[in-house]
Amino acid sequence: MTPSKSAECEDEKIYMSETTNAAWLAWSAAWVLFTQTEIAAGALQRICHGAAKRAGWWQHPVTGEPVQSNPYCFSNKLMLIVSEVSEAMEGDRKNLMDDKLPHRPMREVELADAVIRIFDLAGAYGMDLGGAIHEKLYFNAMRPDHKLANRQAAGGKVY
């Protein structure tokens, strides 16, 4: 195989085989995609949590105390996410349009509500959801049980 010019590092040119170059380009594209995913997720986290804070959802309506002081706060918020997913399932099951955004399917709007709640919750607890999504996408891309051939094999994951 003949070497091909593929990248420049500062003032030096780096030469790689076509195979290595293809792998580097694939990795580079994936890195950009994952970095963009991480940045977008971080922005969604700030937007969703900021909106919820401004609406007063993170303070007790009577005392004004932060609701995170309740040890059940995190689990209660998780159950609100579950309720949004359940509503999406109901909208899908009955093929309903949303009652608040009637031009959109209910399943779509309820999934949006679930995502908003997830990013809000991550923001409230200072989580790095964008970084976790980045790492999990990479991990899943490498998992043998996520490869089509392994899923098609006897005993493979069907769904």
C-alpha positions, 0 to 999 in steps of 0.5 A: 500500500502506498502512503497517502497524505492525510493530516497536518500536525502543526508544521509537520505533515503526517503520512499514513497508509490508506487504511490508517487514513480511513480509520483516522478520518472515521475517528475524526468525524466521530469525534466531531459528531460526539463533541457536537452532541456533548455541546448540544446536550449541555445547551439543552440542559442549561435551557431546560433547567433554567426554564424550570427554575424561572418557573419556580419548579425547584423551590417549595411553593409555600416556603420557598426552600429548594426542593432538593432538600427533600431526599425523595426529590430525585426519585419524584422527578424521575417518576414525572419523566416516567409519566411523560413516557407513559403519556407518549405510549398512550398517544401512540396506542390511540394515535392521538394528536396532542391537546396543547399542540394540536398540530403535533402527534401526542407521542412526539410532544410527550417525548419532548416533555420527557426530554425536557424533564430529563435535561432539567433534572440533570441540570438541577443536580449538576450532572454532565449529561452531555458528557455521559451521552457522548461516552455512552454513544461511543461505548454502544458503538463498540458493543458486540451485542449492538452489532447487527450480526450478533443480534441476528444470531441465535439468542441475540437481542431482538429489540 
